[in-house]
Amino acid sequence: VGLVIGSVLFLFRFALAAPGVPIPLAAILIVTLSMIMTRGFHLDGLADTMDALLSHRTPEEKLAIMKDPHQGTFGVVAIVLDILLKTFLVMTLLTYPVYVAALVLHPLWGRLSTTVVTSVSTYARPSGGLGRDMVECSGAGEFAIGLLTAAAVSALFGITALLCCVFAALLGFLLGLVWRLALGGVTGDLLGSTTEISEICSLMFFVMIV
């Protein structure tokens, strides 16, 4: 899924380059397209997660906050920062010839982190939810398939991309630990947060290396 999204983003960038669309505008349009393709699904999870985790409530109350359809201040700030960071990082990458690797692969790296989280975590909400099957049906086999697939594809783009793949996997382990300490497990919102956070951090890591 991540590779398909990344490939569409690259083709879109290629189409924008033909008429000479300025890089800042191209970056905004690329990030907008990525949100349209995912319908803001992971952004919603990020917002709910930030509203809950930064509330300083009990784990049970935090889970209830994530269920609340209303958006709080922390959630709104998280969405704004997410879009700003992604746009700036994509804009920075488009100035380098090697941008193709990060543009194509960062959605894949984000979902690799999420695969790691589902493989090493338990589901936090007793009543169930959208992410329950993904968590309970993931284990060592799914982790191995996700890691090997992501690593093989990343390796085709060079050592920098492969390092970013390893970084994303390690970030998944770290986020899994953070979610477990905060809530005793993960929910669908936390999986969405993992995808968004990992996409941004992987892009940032790639920019730092480049």
BATORVO-374869 format. One record per residue: residue number from 0; x, y, z of N, C-alpha, C, O in turn. Coordinates in steps of 0.2 Angstrom, whole numbers, plus 5000, padded with zeros to 4 digits. Atoms other than C-alpha are relative to their C-alpha. Layout:
   nr    nx    ny    nz   cax   cay   caz    cx    cy    cz    ox    oy    oz
  NUM     X     Y     Z     X     Y     Z     X     Y     Z     X     Y     Z
...
end
This chain:
   nr    nx    ny    nz   cax   cay   caz    cx    cy    cz    ox    oy    oz
    0  5004  4994  5000  5000  5000  5000  5004  5006  5000  5003  5011  4996
    1  4995  4994  4999  5014  5012  5005  5003  5001  4993  5004  5007  4991
    2  4997  4999  5006  5023  5009  4989  4996  5002  4994  4998  5006  4990
    3  5004  4997  5005  5008  5012  4978  4998  5007  5001  4999  5011  4996
    4  5001  4993  4998  5004  5028  4987  5006  5004  4998  5006  5009  4994
    5  4993  4997  5001  5023  5033  4985  5001  5001  4992  5003  5006  4990
    6  4999  5000  5008  5023  5029  4966  4995  5005  4997  4997  5008  4992
    7  5005  4995  5003  5007  5039  4963  5003  5007  5001  5002  5012  4997
    8  4997  4993  4998  5015  5054  4972  5006  5002  4995  5006  5008  4993
    9  4994  4999  5005  5031  5052  4961  4997  5002  4993  4999  5007  4990
   10  5003  4998  5007  5020  5052  4945  4997  5006  5000  4997  5010  4995
   11  5003  4993  4999  5011  5067  4951  5005  5005  5000  5004  5010  4996
   12  4995  4995  5000  5027  5076  4954  5003  5001  4993  5005  5006  4991
   13  4997  5000  5007  5033  5071  4937  4995  5004  4995  4998  5008  4991
   14  5005  4996  5004  5017  5078  4929  5000  5008  5002  4999  5012  4998
   15  5000  4993  4998  5019  5094  4939  5007  5004  4998  5007  5010  4996
   16  4994  4998  5003  5037  5096  4933  5000  5002  4993  5003  5007  4991
   17  5001  4999  5007  5032  5096  4915  4998  5008  4998  5002  5011  4994
   18  5002  4993  5002  5023  5113  4915  5004  5005  5005  5003  5011  5004
   19  4996  4996  4997  5036  5120  4927  4997  5003  5007  4998  5009  5008
   20  5003  4998  4994  5026  5121  4943  5005  5001  5006  5010  4997  5006
   21  4995  4998  4995  5037  5130  4957  5000  4994  5005  4995  4992  5007
   22  4999  5005  4995  5044  5118  4970  4996  5001  5006  4993  4996  5008
   23  5004  4999  4994  5035  5126  4985  4992  4998  4999  4989  4994  5003
   24  5007  5002  5002  5018  5124  4976  4999  4993  4999  4994  4989  5001
   25  5000  5008  5002  5022  5106  4970  5000  4996  5007  4997  4991  5007
   26  5000  5004  4994  5026  5101  4988  4993  5000  5004  4991  4995  5006
   27  5007  4999  4997  5009  5108  4994  4996  4995  4997  4992  4992  5000
   28  5005  5004  5004  5000  5099  4980  5002  4992  5002  4997  4988  5002
   29  4998  5008  4998  5010  5082  4984  4997  4998  5006  4994  4993  5007
   30  5002  5001  4994  5006  5083  5002  4992  4999  5000  4989  4995  5004
   31  5007  5000  5001  4988  5087  4998  4997  4994  4997  4992  4991  4999
   32  5002  5006  5004  4986  5072  4986  5001  4994  5005  4997  4990  5005
   33  4999  5006  4996  4993  5060  4999  4995  5000  5005  4993  4995  5007
   34  5005  5000  4995  4980  5066  5012  4993  4998  4996  4989  4995  4999
   35  5006  5002  5004  4966  5064  4998  5000  4992  4999  4995  4989  5000
   36  5000  5008  5002  4972  5046  4994  4998  4996  5007  4995  4991  5006
   37  5002  5004  4993  4971  5041  5013  4994  5003  5003  4992  5000  5009
   38  5006  4997  4997  4956  5052  5016  5001  5003  5007  4997  5003  5011
   39  4998  4998  4994  4965  5059  5031  4999  4995  5006  4999  4997  5012
   40  5001  5005  4995  4963  5043  5040  5005  5000  5006  5003  4999  5012
   41  4994  5000  4995  4980  5043  5049  5001  5006  5003  5002  5006  5009
   42  5000  4994  4997  4979  5061  5052  4995  5001  5006  4996  5003  5011
   43  5005  5001  4995  4963  5058  5062  5003  4996  5006  5001  4998  5012
   44  4997  5004  4995  4972  5045  5072  5005  5004  5004  5005  5003  5010
   45  4995  4996  4996  4986  5057  5076  4997  5005  5004  4999  5006  5010
   46  5003  4995  4996  4975  5070  5082  4997  4997  5006  4997  5000  5011
   47  5003  5003  4994  4965  5059  5093  5005  4997  5005  5004  4998  5011
   48  4995  5002  4995  4981  5052  5100  5003  5005  5004  5004  5005  5010
   49  4997  4994  4997  4988  5069  5104  4995  5002  5005  4997  5004  5011
   50  5005  4998  4996  4972  5074  5112  5000  4996  5007  4999  4998  5012
   51  5001  5004  4995  4972  5059  5123  5007  4999  5004  5007  5000  5010
   52  4993  5001  4996  4991  5057  5128  5002  5006  5003  5005  5006  5008
   53  4998  4994  4997  4993  5075  5132  4995  5003  5005  4996  5008  5007
   54  5005  4998  4995  4978  5076  5143  5002  4999  5007  4998  5001  5012
   55  4998  5002  4994  4987  5069  5158  4994  4997  5004  4993  4998  5010
   56  5005  5003  4997  4972  5058  5162  5002  4992  5001  5008  4990  5000
   57  4999  5007  4999  4971  5039  5167  5000  4997  4993  4997  4999  4989
   58  5001  5004  5007  4973  5026  5153  4993  4999  4998  4992  5000  4992
   59  5007  5001  5002  4955  5023  5154  4997  5006  4997  4993  5006  4992
   60  5003  4994  5002  4950  5041  5152  5004  5002  4993  5000  5005  4989
   61  4997  4998  5006  4963  5043  5138  4997  4996  4994  4996  4998  4988
   62  5003  5005  5005  4955  5028  5128  4993  5003  4999  4991  5003  4993
   63  5007  4997  5002  4938  5037  5130  5001  5007  4996  4997  5008  4992
   64  4999  4994  5003  4945  5053  5124  5001  4999  4992  4999  5002  4988
   65  4999  5002  5007  4951  5044  5108  4994  4998  4996  4993  4999  4990
   66  5007  5002  5003  4933  5038  5105  4996  5006  4999  4992  5006  4995
   67  5004  4994  5001  4927  5056  5106  5000  5003  4993  5006  5004  4991
   68  4999  4997  5007  4923  5063  5089  5002  5007  5000  5004  5009  4994
   69  4998  4992  5000  4926  5081  5094  5008  5000  5000  5011  4996  5003
   70  4992  4999  5000  4944  5088  5091  5002  5005  5005  4999  5010  5006
   71  4997  4995  4995  4954  5096  5105  5005  5004  4997  5007  5003  4991
   72  4995  4995  5002  4967  5109  5104  5007  4996  4998  5010  4998  4993
   73  4994  5004  5002  4982  5096  5104  4999  4997  4994  5004  4996  4990
   74  5001  5003  5006  4974  5087  5090  5000  5005  4994  5003  5003  4989
   75  5000  4995  5006  4972  5103  5079  5007  5002  4999  5009  5002  4993
   76  4993  4998  5001  4990  5108  5083  5004  4994  4997  5008  4995  4992
   77  4996  5006  5003  4996  5090  5078  4999  5000  4993  5003  4998  4989
   78  5002  5000  5008  4987  5091  5061  5004  5005  4997  5007  5004  4992
   79  4997  4994  5004  4994  5108  5057  5008  4999  5000  5011  5000  4995
   80  4993  5001  5000  5012  5103  5062  5002  4994  4996  5007  4995  4992
   81  4998  5005  5004  5011  5087  5053  5000  5002  4992  5004  5001  4989
   82  5000  4997  5006  5006  5096  5037  5006  5005  4998  5009  5004  4993
   83  4994  4995  5001  5019  5110  5039  5006  4996  4999  5010  4997  4995
   84  4993  5004  5001  5033  5097  5042  5000  4996  4994  5006  4996  4991
   85  5000  5004  5006  5028  5086  5028  5002  5004  4994  5006  5003  4989
   86  4999  4995  5006  5027  5101  5016  5007  5002  4999  5010  5002  4994
   87  4994  4997  5000  5043  5108  5021  5005  4995  4998  5010  4996  4994
   88  4996  5006  5002  5052  5091  5020  5000  4998  4993  5005  4997  4990
   89  5001  5002  5007  5045  5087  5003  5003  5006  4996  5006  5004  4991
   90  4997  4994  5004  5050  5105  4997  5007  4999  5000  5010  5001  4995
   91  4993  5001  5000  5067  5102  5003  5003  4995  4996  5008  4995  4992
   92  4998  5006  5004  5069  5085  4995  5000  5001  4993  5004  4999  4989
   93  5001  4999  5007  5063  5091  4978  5006  5004  4997  5006  5005  4991
   94  4994  4996  5003  5079  5102  4977  5006  4996  4999  5011  4998  4996
   95  4994  5004  5001  5090  5087  4977  4998  4994  4994  4992  4992  4994
   96  5001  5005  5005  5091  5074  4962  4998  4993  5003  4994  4989  5000
   97  5002  5007  4997  5089  5059  4974  4993  5000  5004  4992  4996  5007
   98  5006  5000  4997  5072  5065  4980  4995  4994  4999  4991  4993  5003
   99  5004  5005  5002  5064  5051  4971  4999  4994  5005  4994  4992  5006
  100  5000  5005  4995  5069  5038  4984  4995  5001  5005  4991  4997  5007
  101  5004  4998  4994  5061  5047  4998  4993  5001  4999  4988  4999  5002
  102  5006  4998  5002  5046  5053  4989  4996  4993  4999  4990  4992  5001
  103  5003  5006  5002  5042  5035  4983  4999  4996  5006  4994  4992  5007
  104  4999  5005  4995  5047  5026  4999  4997  5002  5007  4996  4998  5011
  105  5001  4998  4993  5042  5037  5014  4993  4997  5002  4992  4995  5008
  106  5006  5003  4997  5024  5030  5014  5001  4992  5002  4997  4990  5006
  107  4998  5007  4998  5031  5012  5014  5004  5000  5006  5002  4995  5010
  108  4996  5000  4994  5043  5016  5028  4995  5002  5006  4995  4999  5011
  109  5005  4999  4995  5028  5023  5038  4996  4994  5002  4995  4993  5008
  110  5004  5006  4999  5018  5007  5036  5004  4995  5002  5002  4990  5006
  111  4996  5005  4997  5033  4997  5040  5000  5001  5008  5000  4996  5011
  112  5000  4999  4993  5034  5005  5057  4993  4998  5003  4993  4995  5009
  113  5007  5002  4998  5015  5002  5059  5000  4992  5001  4997  4989  5005
  114  5000  5008  5000  5018  4983  5055  5004  4998  5006  5002  4993  5009
  115  4996  5001  4994  5032  4983  5068  4995  5000  5006  4995  4996  5011
  116  5004  4999  4994  5020  4990  5081  4994  4995  5001  4994  4992  5006
  117  5005  5005  4999  5006  4978  5077  5003  4993  5002  4999  4989  5005
  118  4997  5007  4999  5018  4963  5078  5002  4999  5007  5003  4994  5009
  119  4997  5001  4993  5025  4967  5095  4995  5003  5005  4997  5003  5011
  120  5005  4997  4996  5009  4975  5103  4994  4995  5002  4992  4991  4998
  121  5006  5003  4999  4993  4969  5111  4995  5006  4999  4996  5012  4999
  122  5005  4995  5001  4976  4978  5108  4998  5003  5007  4997  4999  5012
  123  5001  4997  4994  4972  4991  5122  4993  5000  5002  4991  5001  5008
  124  5007  4998  4998  4953  4993  5121  4996  4993  5000  4996  4989  4996
  125  5004  5006  4999  4943  4978  5128  4994  4999  4996  4993  4994  4994
  126  5006  5001  5004  4928  4982  5118  5001  4999  4993  4997  4998  4989
  127  4999  5001  5007  4937  4981  5102  5000  5006  4996  4998  5012  4999
  128  5000  4994  5004  4939  4993  5087  5003  4998  4993  5004  4993  4992
  129  4998  5001  5007  4945  4996  5069  5007  4996  5000  5008  4992  4995
  130  4993  5002  5001  4963  4991  5073  5001  4993  5004  5007  4990  5004
  131  4999  5006  4996  4960  4975  5084  5002  4994  4996  5007  4991  4998
  132  4998  5006  5004  4961  4962  5070  5007  5001  4997  5011  4996  4997
  133  4993  4999  5002  4977  4970  5063  5005  4999  5006  5010  4996  5004
  134  4995  5001  4995  4985  4969  5080  5000  4993  5002  5005  4990  5003
  135  5000  5007  4998  4979  4952  5085  5002  4995  4995  5004  4989  4997
  136  4998  5005  5006  4983  4944  5068  5007  5001  4998  5009  4998  4993
  137  4993  4999  5002  5000  4951  5067  5005  4997  5005  5004  4997  5011
  138  4994  5003  4995  5016  4942  5074  5006  5000  4996  5008  5004  4992
  139  4993  5000  5003  5033  4937  5069  5000  4999  4992  5004  5002  4989
  140  5000  5001  5007  5028  4931  5052  4998  5006  4996  5002  5008  4991
  141  5001  4994  5003  5020  4947  5047  5005  5005  5001  5007  5009  4996
  142  4995  4995  4999  5034  4957  5054  5006  4998  4995  5009  5003  4992
  143  4994  5002  5004  5047  4947  5044  4998  5001  4993  5002  5004  4989
  144  5002  4998  5007  5037  4949  5028  5000  5007  4999  5003  5010  4993
  145  5000  4992  5000  5035  4968  5031  5007  5002  4999  5008  5006  4995
  146  4993  4998  5000  5053  4970  5035  5004  4998  4994  5007  5002  4991
  147  4996  5002  5006  5060  4960  5021  4998  5003  4993  5002  5005  4989
  148  5002  4997  5006  5049  4967  5008  5002  5008  5000  5004  5010  4994
  149  4998  4993  5000  5052  4985  5013  5008  5001  4999  5010  5005  4996
  150  4993  4999  5001  5071  4982  5014  5002  4998  4993  5006  5002  4990
  151  4998  5001  5007  5072  4974  4997  4998  5005  4995  5002  5007  4991
  152  5002  4994  5004  5062  4988  4989  5005  5006  5001  5007  5009  4996
  153  4996  4994  4999  5072  5001  4998  5008  4999  4998  5011  5004  4995
  154  4993  5001  5003  5089  4993  4993  5001  5001  4993  5006  5003  4991
  155  5000  4998  5007  5084  4996  4975  5002  5007  4999  5004  5009  4994
  156  4999  4993  5001  5086  5014  4978  5006  5003  5004  5008  5009  5004
  157  4993  4998  4997  5103  5014  4987  5000  4999  5007  4995  4998  5011
  158  4998  5001  4993  5111  5013  5004  4996  5005  5004  4994  5003  5010
  159  5003  4995  4996  5103  5029  5010  4992  4998  5002  4990  4998  5007
  160  5007  5003  4999  5085  5022  5007  5000  4994  5005  4995  4993  5009
  161  5000  5006  4996  5090  5006  5015  5001  5002  5008  4998  4999  5012
  162  4999  4998  4993  5096  5015  5031  4994  5003  5003  4992  5002  5008
  163  5006  4997  4997  5080  5024  5032  4995  4995  5001  4991  4995  5006
  164  5004  5006  4999  5071  5007  5031  5001  4998  5007  4997  4996  5011
  165  4998  5003  4993  5081  5001  5046  4998  5005  5005  4995  5003  5011
  166  5002  4995  4995  5077  5018  5055  4993  4999  5001  4991  4999  5007
  167  5007  5000  4999  5059  5016  5052  4998  4994  5004  4993  4994  5008
  168  5001  5006  4996  5059  4998  5059  5001  5001  5007  4998  4999  5012
  169  4998  4998  4993  5068  5004  5075  4995  5005  5003  4994  5004  5009
  170  5005  4995  4998  5056  5018  5076  4994  4997  5002  4990  4999  5007
  171  5006  5004  4998  5042  5006  5076  5000  4996  5007  4996  4996  5011
  172  4999  5004  4993  5049  4996  5091  5000  5006  5005  4997  5004  5011
  173  5000  4995  4995  5052  5013  5100  4992  5002  5001  4990  5003  5007
  174  5007  4998  4999  5034  5019  5097  4995  4995  5003  4991  4996  5007
  175  5004  5005  4996  5027  5002  5102  5001  5000  5007  4996  4999  5011
  176  4998  4999  4993  5036  5004  5118  4996  5006  5004  4993  5005  5009
  177  5003  4994  4997  5029  5022  5121  4992  4998  5000  4990  5000  5006
  178  5007  5002  4999  5011  5016  5117  4998  4995  5005  4993  4996  5009
  179  5002  5004  4994  5012  5002  5129  5001  5003  5007  4997  5001  5011
  180  4999  4997  4993  5019  5012  5143  4994  5005  5001  4992  5006  5007
  181  5005  4995  4999  5005  5025  5140  4993  4997  5001  4989  5000  5005
  182  5007  5003  5000  4990  5014  5137  5000  4993  5001  4994  4990  5001
  183  5000  5008  4999  4995  4996  5140  5000  4996  4993  4999  4990  4994
  184  5001  5004  5007  4994  4992  5121  4998  5006  4995  5000  5012  4996
  185  5002  4996  5005  4988  5000  5105  4993  5000  4998  4989  4995  4999
  186  5007  5000  5003  4972  5005  5096  5001  5003  4993  5007  5004  4991
  187  5000  4998  5007  4968  5010  5078  5003  5007  5000  5007  5009  4995
  188  4997  4993  5000  4972  5028  5082  5007  5000  5001  5011  5004  4998
  189  4993  5000  4999  4989  5024  5088  5004  4997  4994  5009  4999  4993
  190  4997  5003  5006  4992  5014  5073  5001  5006  4994  5006  5006  4991
  191  5000  4995  5005  4987  5029  5062  5006  5005  5002  5009  5008  4998
  192  4995  4996  4998  4999  5040  5073  5007  4998  4998  5011  5001  4996
  193  4994  5003  5002  5013  5028  5070  5002  5001  4993  5007  5003  4991
  194  4999  4999  5008  5011  5029  5051  5002  5008  4999  5007  5009  4996
  195  4999  4992  5001  5011  5049  5052  5007  5001  5003  5011  5005  4999
  196  4994  4998  4997  5025  5050  5064  5006  4997  4996  5011  5000  4995
  197  4995  5003  5003  5036  5038  5055  5001  5002  4993  5007  5003  4991
  198  4999  4996  5006  5033  5046  5038  5004  5006  5001  5009  5007  4997
  199  4996  4994  4999  5039  5062  5045  5007  4999  5002  5012  5002  4999
  200  4993  5002  4998  5054  5055  5054  5004  4997  4995  5010  4999  4995
  201  4996  5003  5005  5059  5045  5040  5002  5005  4994  5008  5005  4992
  202  4998  4994  5005  5059  5060  5028  5005  5004  5003  5010  5006  5000
  203  4995  4996  4997  5068  5070  5041  5007  4996  5000  5012  5000  4999
  204  4994  5004  4999  5081  5056  5043  5004  5000  4993  5010  5001  4992
  205  4998  5000  5007  5083  5055  5024  5003  5007  4998  5009  5007  4995
  206  4998  4994  5001  5085  5074  5023  5007  5001  5003  5012  5004  5001
  207  4993  4999  4997  5099  5074  5036  5005  4996  4997  5011  4999  4997
  208  4994  5004  5004  5109  5060  5027  5002  5004  4994  5008  5004  4993
  209  4999  4997  5006  5107  5069  5011  5004  5007  5001  5006  5010  4996
end
